[in-house]
Amino acid sequence: MIKLLRDFKPAFFSDENISTLTHLFKTQGKHVWQHDDVKEACLMLGNKKCAYCEVILNQKSTYLEVEHFKHKDDYPDEVIQWSNLLPSCRHCNGAKNNHNVVDEPIINPTVDIPSEHVYLKAYRIKGIDTLGKMTVETLNLNDIDHYVTERCKVGAFIEEQIEKAEDKLNNYRSETNPARKREIHKVIRAMLYQCQKNSLFAAVSSTTLHDSEEYSAIRSEMISLKIWTNQFEELHLSSLALRLPSSK
């Protein structure tokens, strides 16, 4: 889970439209959130991923579901309020179900900073405090089939890329030519791209990367050799912002 920025408000969510659609829901039970503009806005908000577990949406078995953070049946006046909508996968939306987030709060990634409430250990999300623990429990974020196994694959990819980067850097060190510099750049670029906010399980990837002493050493040496680019540094810093703690 990463912090999401609700720093835009689509034109669809005008006061007039919200009033009309809320009335339709309350009087006729219309699924007023099932609108292409709402779905597109939610996808943009979540970087095309589930706001909770970070699976990429609208792929096989991960179709977008518009999630009401405050359940629509308990809080009908917020059924189409932009501030109450999130992109979700079916697993997270189903696990959360009609959980009352007012009585038993969970992390709202557009309001809270997830890294202050959860940490990553052995590819499992753990709660630091009551808010984090309730979030993990409510959303079943450590389901083996849906999450833990897939997080392991993402983490393994980062670890493999780090090993490749070490090899390519050794090659460059032995013969500093443009072809070998391109080789190390290709590996670093692929590794850092996997740790950006629009990537699958970006928090896991970023944590794996920035917890690695080997990666830190690679970056330091590339900087000293003047082959660490400004683009790499921007990607490095943006991924660092997504990192989860490794302990409480």
C-alpha positions as CSV (number, residue, x, y, z in Angstrom):
1,M,0.0,0.0,0.0
2,I,1.3,3.4,-1.0
3,K,0.1,7.0,-0.4
4,L,-2.3,8.2,-3.0
5,L,-2.8,11.9,-3.9
6,R,-6.4,13.0,-4.4
7,D,-5.2,16.3,-5.9
8,F,-7.8,16.6,-8.6
9,K,-11.6,16.6,-8.8
10,P,-13.2,15.4,-12.1
11,A,-15.9,17.6,-13.6
12,F,-18.3,14.7,-13.2
13,F,-18.4,15.3,-9.5
14,S,-20.2,18.7,-9.7
15,D,-22.5,19.6,-6.8
16,E,-25.6,19.3,-9.1
17,N,-24.6,15.9,-10.4
18,I,-23.8,14.6,-6.9
19,S,-27.2,15.8,-5.6
20,T,-29.1,14.2,-8.5
21,L,-27.3,10.8,-8.3
22,T,-27.4,10.6,-4.5
23,H,-31.2,11.1,-4.7
24,L,-31.4,8.3,-7.3
25,F,-29.5,5.9,-5.1
26,K,-31.5,6.8,-2.0
27,T,-34.9,6.5,-3.7
28,Q,-34.4,3.9,-6.3
29,G,-31.2,2.1,-5.3
30,K,-29.5,2.9,-8.6
31,H,-25.8,2.0,-8.9
32,V,-24.9,5.5,-9.6
33,W,-21.1,4.9,-9.2
34,Q,-21.1,2.5,-12.2
35,H,-20.3,5.2,-14.7
36,D,-17.3,5.3,-17.0
37,D,-16.2,8.8,-15.7
38,V,-16.2,7.5,-12.1
39,K,-14.3,4.4,-13.1
40,E,-11.7,6.4,-15.1
41,A,-11.3,8.9,-12.2
42,C,-10.7,6.0,-9.7
43,L,-8.2,4.4,-12.0
44,M,-6.3,7.7,-12.3
45,L,-6.3,8.2,-8.6
46,G,-4.9,4.7,-7.9
47,N,-2.3,4.7,-10.8
48,K,-4.4,2.0,-12.4
49,K,-4.0,-0.2,-9.3
50,C,-6.0,-1.3,-6.3
51,A,-5.7,1.4,-3.6
52,Y,-5.2,-1.3,-1.0
53,C,-3.2,-4.2,-2.3
54,E,-1.6,-2.6,-5.4
55,V,-2.5,-5.2,-7.9
56,I,-2.9,-3.8,-11.4
57,L,-6.6,-3.5,-12.3
58,N,-8.5,-4.5,-15.4
59,Q,-6.4,-7.5,-16.0
60,K,-7.5,-11.2,-15.8
61,S,-9.3,-11.6,-12.4
62,T,-8.5,-8.1,-11.2
63,Y,-11.3,-6.0,-12.7
64,L,-11.8,-2.6,-11.2
65,E,-14.5,-2.2,-8.6
66,V,-15.4,1.2,-7.3
67,E,-15.0,1.0,-3.6
68,H,-16.9,3.2,-1.1
69,F,-14.5,3.8,1.8
70,K,-17.5,4.6,4.0
71,H,-20.0,1.9,3.1
72,K,-22.8,3.2,0.9
73,D,-25.6,1.5,2.9
74,D,-24.4,3.1,6.2
75,Y,-23.5,6.5,4.6
76,P,-25.8,6.9,1.6
77,D,-25.1,10.7,1.4
78,E,-21.6,9.8,0.5
79,V,-22.4,7.3,-2.2
80,I,-21.1,9.4,-5.0
81,Q,-18.9,11.9,-3.1
82,W,-15.4,11.9,-4.8
83,S,-13.7,11.9,-1.4
84,N,-15.3,8.6,-0.5
85,L,-14.4,6.6,-3.7
86,L,-11.4,4.4,-4.3
87,P,-10.3,1.9,-6.9
88,S,-10.3,-1.6,-5.6
89,C,-9.9,-5.2,-6.8
90,R,-12.6,-7.7,-6.1
91,H,-10.6,-9.5,-3.4
92,C,-10.1,-6.3,-1.3
93,N,-13.5,-5.0,-1.9
94,G,-15.0,-8.3,-0.9
95,A,-12.9,-8.7,2.1
96,K,-13.7,-5.2,3.3
97,N,-17.4,-5.8,2.5
98,N,-19.6,-3.6,4.9
99,H,-16.8,-3.0,7.4
100,N,-17.6,0.3,9.2
101,V,-14.5,2.5,8.9
102,V,-15.9,5.0,11.4
103,D,-16.4,2.5,14.2
104,E,-13.2,0.5,13.4
105,P,-10.9,2.7,11.3
106,I,-8.6,1.4,8.6
107,I,-6.0,3.1,6.5
108,N,-7.4,5.5,3.8
109,P,-4.4,5.8,1.4
110,T,-5.6,9.2,0.2
111,V,-5.6,10.5,3.8
112,D,-3.2,8.5,5.8
113,I,0.5,7.7,5.1
114,P,0.6,3.8,5.0
115,S,4.3,3.6,5.9
116,E,3.4,5.1,9.3
117,H,1.0,2.3,10.1
118,V,2.3,-0.9,8.4
119,Y,5.6,-2.5,7.7
120,L,6.9,-5.3,5.5
121,K,8.4,-8.5,6.8
122,A,9.0,-11.7,4.8
123,Y,6.7,-10.2,2.1
124,R,3.9,-10.0,4.6
125,I,2.3,-6.7,5.6
126,K,2.2,-6.2,9.3
127,G,0.5,-3.6,11.4
128,I,2.6,-1.1,13.4
129,D,-0.3,0.3,15.3
130,T,-4.0,-0.4,15.8
131,L,-4.9,1.3,12.5
132,G,-2.4,-0.8,10.6
133,K,-3.4,-4.1,12.3
134,M,-7.1,-3.4,11.6
135,T,-6.3,-2.7,8.0
136,V,-4.3,-5.9,7.5
137,E,-7.0,-8.0,9.2
138,T,-10.0,-6.4,7.5
139,L,-8.5,-6.5,4.0
140,N,-6.8,-10.0,4.4
141,L,-3.7,-8.5,3.0
142,N,-1.6,-11.6,3.7
143,D,-3.7,-14.1,1.7
144,I,-1.1,-16.5,0.4
145,D,-2.5,-17.1,-3.1
146,H,-3.5,-13.5,-3.9
147,Y,-0.7,-11.6,-2.4
148,V,2.3,-13.2,-0.6
149,T,3.3,-15.5,-3.4
150,E,3.0,-12.7,-5.9
151,R,5.0,-10.3,-3.7
152,C,7.7,-12.8,-3.5
153,K,8.0,-12.9,-7.3
154,V,8.3,-9.1,-7.4
155,G,10.9,-9.1,-4.7
156,A,12.8,-11.9,-6.4
157,F,12.9,-9.8,-9.6
158,I,14.4,-6.8,-7.8
159,E,17.0,-9.1,-6.1
160,E,17.9,-10.6,-9.5
161,Q,18.3,-7.2,-11.1
162,I,20.6,-6.1,-8.3
163,E,22.8,-9.2,-9.0
164,K,22.8,-8.4,-12.7
165,A,23.7,-4.8,-11.9
166,E,26.7,-5.9,-9.8
167,D,27.9,-8.1,-12.7
168,K,27.4,-5.3,-15.3
169,L,29.2,-2.9,-13.1
170,N,32.1,-5.3,-12.7
171,N,32.3,-5.6,-16.5
172,Y,32.2,-1.8,-16.9
173,R,34.9,-1.4,-14.2
174,S,37.2,-3.8,-16.2
175,E,36.6,-2.0,-19.5
176,T,35.0,1.4,-19.4
177,N,33.4,1.7,-22.8
178,P,30.0,3.0,-24.0
179,A,28.6,-0.5,-24.7
180,R,29.2,-1.7,-21.2
181,K,27.8,1.6,-19.8
182,R,24.7,1.0,-21.8
183,E,24.4,-2.5,-20.3
184,I,24.5,-1.4,-16.7
185,H,22.1,1.5,-17.5
186,K,19.6,-0.9,-19.0
187,V,19.5,-3.0,-15.8
188,I,19.3,0.0,-13.5
189,R,16.5,1.5,-15.5
190,A,14.5,-1.7,-15.5
191,M,15.0,-2.1,-11.7
192,L,14.0,1.5,-10.9
193,Y,11.0,1.4,-13.1
194,Q,9.6,-1.5,-11.2
195,C,9.8,0.6,-8.1
196,Q,7.6,3.4,-9.3
197,K,4.0,4.2,-8.1
198,N,2.3,2.7,-11.2
199,S,4.1,-0.6,-10.9
200,L,2.7,-3.8,-9.4
201,F,3.4,-4.0,-5.6
202,A,5.5,-0.9,-5.8
203,A,5.8,-0.7,-2.0
204,V,7.3,-4.2,-1.9
205,S,9.7,-3.5,-4.8
206,S,10.9,-0.2,-3.3
207,T,11.4,-1.7,0.2
208,T,13.4,-4.6,-1.3
209,L,15.5,-2.2,-3.3
210,H,16.2,0.3,-0.6
211,D,16.9,-2.4,2.1
212,S,19.6,-3.8,-0.1
213,E,23.2,-2.9,0.9
214,E,24.3,-4.1,-2.5
215,Y,22.1,-1.6,-4.3
216,S,23.4,1.2,-2.1
217,A,26.9,0.2,-3.0
218,I,26.1,0.1,-6.7
219,R,24.6,3.5,-6.6
220,S,27.5,5.0,-4.7
221,E,30.0,3.6,-7.1
222,M,28.1,4.7,-10.2
223,I,27.9,8.2,-8.7
224,S,31.7,8.2,-8.2
225,L,32.2,6.9,-11.7
226,K,29.9,9.6,-13.0
227,I,27.6,7.1,-14.7
228,W,24.6,7.6,-12.4
229,T,22.3,9.8,-14.3
230,N,19.9,12.5,-13.2
231,Q,17.0,10.3,-14.4
232,F,18.2,7.5,-12.2
233,E,18.4,9.8,-9.2
234,E,14.8,11.0,-9.8
235,L,13.6,7.4,-10.0
236,H,15.6,6.6,-6.9
237,L,14.1,9.3,-4.9
238,S,10.5,8.7,-6.0
239,S,10.9,5.0,-5.2
240,L,12.4,5.8,-1.8
241,A,9.2,7.7,-1.0
242,L,7.2,4.4,-1.4
243,R,9.4,2.3,0.9
244,L,7.8,0.6,3.9
245,P,9.6,0.1,7.2
246,S,11.1,-3.4,7.7
247,S,10.2,-3.5,11.4
248,K,8.0,-1.6,13.8
